[in-house]
Amino acid sequence: MAKPLALTSGEPAGIGPDITIKAWLRRNELKLPPFYLLGDRDFLNHRAKTLGLNIRLADVCAEDASGAFSDALPVVATGHAATARAGQPDDTSAVTAMASIRHAVADVIAGRAAAIVTNPIAKSVLYRAGFRHPGHTEFLAELAATERGTPQPVMMLWSPALVVVPVTIHLALRDAIAQLSSDLIVSTVRIVVADLKTRFGLTNPRLAVAGLNPHAGEDGSLGGEDQTIVAPAIEILRGEGIEIRGPLPADTMFHDAARKTYDCAICMYHDQALIPVKTLAFEDAVNVTLGLPFIRTSPDHGTAFDIAGTGRANPSSLVAALRLAARMAAAQGA
């Protein structure tokens, strides 16, 4: 791949620095695509020493990252120093994390990077600094906004065992039900189908849609939303030539035989999607944001303050996120 991946620093006090260092040290063994970290070289060097790991770091610009990758972990400075200790975020954490994300978006939009991979952020830390978005996804959508408007971001959890998309994301369950609509399901699925074709190479994606209620509403006796909201959306999408079926009882959608019948499961709310994928592929799942004008993936875990700096952090999900971002970029021709 000619262009490297832009990797954000995430929350400096979390395990993002740990898994970044570990992944780069295993770059040859794992055949990782070239990437560079947007952050603070001195901070990363200090964390490596805390972990007892020897690592070479190189201050580079994005255009030189691929050439440096084999000999040193390329670091592109954002101009914001981090001072947080492992597990203890401080006043530099939020500004450092947000600057890294902004720089990554600027790089990929300018064509200096093939895709963005984001290390985990701590939303509570960002909120105290005035961050007004529910999470990474919505912030990225704002950064991708143009005069034509802000794109609708769609969260996908991808793994070799299961691919899921929640229609509503970070909402209390009562709010998720209130927000759910046929229009939202239709717009979400259209984005999913478009990206499955262009970024995953599927010519005719097969989708299975979970019902909102137990047993998909049991013909309305367990709730009418599946008949009045979910089913009409599916009919619209089927009329557009999309291979889609449902609403299906969620409790029978995720066993081995069922998963072989579809490429992606469309779920109505956060936990309906994330519980099965994290049960089946906790260390291999990747968070993917669809609907943006650039590719973004992320490890499917949090900052893990309790193990930051201890050497116990597992880089498997970051490795999967890097590999998937490179695969998507190649499929798209980036």
Number of C-alpha atoms within 10 A of each C-alpha: 14 13 22 24 31 31 29 31 29 28 32 35 27 30 33 28 28 27 22 22 25 21 21 25 18 13 17 11 9 12 10 17 22 23 28 30 30 28 28 22 21 13 16 22 18 13 22 20 12 15 17 12 15 11 16 14 18 16 18 18 14 25 15 16 27 21 14 19 21 14 11 17 27 27 25 25 18 19 12 16 16 25 19 17 18 22 19 14 19 14 13 17 26 26 17 24 27 21 18 29 27 17 18 29 23 15 19 23 15 10 15 21 27 27 28 26 30 27 30 25 26 22 19 10 18 19 14 11 14 9 16 12 14 13 16 17 20 18 17 21 20 15 15 19 14 10 5 6 10 15 18 18 21 23 22 24 24 23 22 12 14 22 21 24 29 23 24 24 20 13 13 12 14 8 11 17 15 9 12 18 19 18 14 16 23 19 15 22 23 16 16 22 22 16 21 20 15 15 20 18 15 14 11 13 19 17 21 24 27 28 26 26 20 16 20 26 19 15 11 14 11 14 16 16 19 26 18 13 19 26 19 18 23 23 15 14 18 13 10 10 9 18 16 20 18 19 25 21 17 22 14 13 18 17 11 11 9 11 17 11 12 18 17 23 25 26 25 25 22 19 16 19 25 21 11 18 24 19 10 17 17 17 19 21 29 31 26 24 25 26 20 20 13 19 25 29 29 27 25 25 18 16 21 16 19 14 15 24 23 15 16 13 19 14 22 19 22 30 27 24 28 28 20 24 25 27 18 22 23 15 14 16 11 19
